[in-house]
Amino acid sequence: MIMPVILWTDALIFLLVAITTAFALYARRKPHLRAPWRHVVCSRPGSMAVVILCAYIIIGLLDSLHYRLALESNDAGAETHYASEVLSALDALVGPLRTQTEKTYSAPFATHLFTRETIQQPEGGQTREYPRLKYGGRHLQNPAVDARADILRRSGVALAQTLTAGLAVLLLITLWQAHRRQQAFTTMLRTILKRRSEVPWLIIWISLSILALLIFLAANLATAYHVFGTDKVGEDVFYQTLKSIRTGLVIGTLTTLIMLPFAIFMGILAGYARGWIDDVIQYTYTTLSSIPGVLLIAATILMLQVYMANHPELFETTLERADIRLLFLSIILGITSWTGLCRLLRGESLKLREAEYIQAATAFGVRHSKIISRHILPNVMHIVLITVVLDFSGLVLAEAVLTYVGVGVDPTMNSWGNMINSARLEMAREPVVWWSLLAAFLFMFTLVLAANLFSDAVRDAFDPRLRQH
C-alpha cells in the first residue's frame, strides 16, 4: 500500500503540462500557429533537440510522481503508518541504483574502493589494500581478469537490443508514413533514408537509436557496476545525476511560469497605455533590475530557513522542506528575471499601437481590453516564445551557480549544483576524484545544448524577420 504525496512543485509541474497540452491542442486547430511549430519539427537540429528534451522531460515527470510506502504491522486492525522517506516512480524504476550504497569513493566501473584501507589478515597481521566493493562487480569471481570481458559482453547485449529496437522503430515509422501518404512501403523507406521527407525522420530515428543505446547500456551495466562511480558516502553518482534532472527542469520551467504573467501584462500595458502608467512600470522594473539578484535570493532563502526552523510541524519530511526551498528559489528567480522580456514587449507594443488596424479599432470605439487581447497579444507572442526558450538554458545554469555559492537548492536535494559544489573539495584530493564533476557536466551540458538548439529553431520559425517562406 502506498500513500500519494503531492509536493508544491509537483502540482505546478503537472499544471504546466496541462497548460502546454491545452495550448498544443489549440495551436493544432490554428494554421498560423501550427505552421511555425511544424517548421521547428521539420528542422534537423530542432527535431534532434525535441527528442533529447522529451527524454529529460519524461525522467523529470517520473521523478515528480511521489509516494510513501506503508510500514509493516503485525496487528491487522491497527492504523496504517507510512515511512518517512518519500520515493518517486523513478526510484521504483531504477531500483538497485538507489539502494546499492558502498562505503565511500569508487571509480567508474571499479570493483574495489578508490582508497586503501587497513585490513586485518587471518593470521593476525595487517595490510593496506583496496577493499572489494559490496555491489560493484560482486558477481565476478576474479574481477581483475573477468571485469573487462563482462563489460564488453554486456555492452554487446545492449548494442544488439538497440539494433532490434531501432529496426522496429524504423519499421513502425515507415509503415505509419506509408499508410498516411498512400505510398508503397519500399518507396517510403527510400524517401526516409535518402532524407527526402519533409519531416527529418532519419534524424529523429538516429536520435532515438542513440537514446535507446544509452538506455540499454544503463540497464545492462548500471545494475552490475557503478557507471559513474560513487561519492564520499558511497551513493551511486549515476543515480544522483538522474535525480538532478527534475531539479534543473523545475528551475527552468516554473521560473518561466512565474515570470510570464508579470512580463506580458506589464510590458503590453506600458507600451499600449503610455503616459504615467508607462512611467510607473518603467520605474518599477528599472528599480528591480538595479537590485543585485544574488543578494535578493540570499535574503529570501535565509528568511525561509528561519521560518522553517520556527515551524517544523508544517513539514513532515525532509523532502517537503527541500521542495519549499526549491519553490521559493523559482519564485524569486521569476520575480527578478521578468524585466528583460517586459522591456522587449513594451517596445513592440509601442510600435504596434501606431499600426493602422489598431488606430482603426480605436476610432470605431473597440474596448482597450479587446484590442490588447485580439491584436497586440497575438503579435508579440513570437517574442515571448523566443525569449522563454532562450532563457531556459540560462536558468538551468543559474541553479548550478547559485547552489555553488550556497544560496541555491537545499543541500539534501539532488541537483547538478550540489554535485558541482561537493566536487569542489573532491578535486583537491590526491588522487583526484573527478567523476562527480564529469557526470554533472555531461548531463547539464546535454540539456543546455538541446535547449539552445531548440531555441534557435523556435527563433527561426517565429521571428518574422528570419522566417523562411
Buried (B, 14 or more C-beta within 10 A) or exposed (E): EEBEBEBBBBEBBBEBBEEEEEEEEEBEEEEEBEEBBBBBBBBBBBBBBBBBBBBBBEBBBBBBBBBBBEEEEEEEEEEEEBBEEBBBBBBBEBEEBBEBBBBBBBBBBBBBBBBEEEEEEEEEEEEEEBBEBEBBBEEBEEBEEBBEEBBEEBBEBBBEBBBEBBEEBBEEBBEEBBEEEEBEEEEBBEBBBEEEBEBBBBBBBBBBBBBBBEBBBBBBBBBBBBBBBBBEEBBBBBBBBBBBBBBBBBBBBBBBBBBBEBBBBBBBBBBBBBEEBBEEBBEBBEEBBEEEBBEBBBEBBEEBEEEBEEEEEEBBBBBBBBBBBBBBBBBBBBBBBBBBBBBBBBBBBBEBBEEEEBEEBEEEEBEEEEBBEBBBBEBBEBBBBBBBBBBBBBBBBBBBEBBBEEBBBBBEBBBBBBBBBBBEEBEEEEEEBBBBBBBBBEBBEBBBEBBBBBBBBBBBBBBEEEBEE
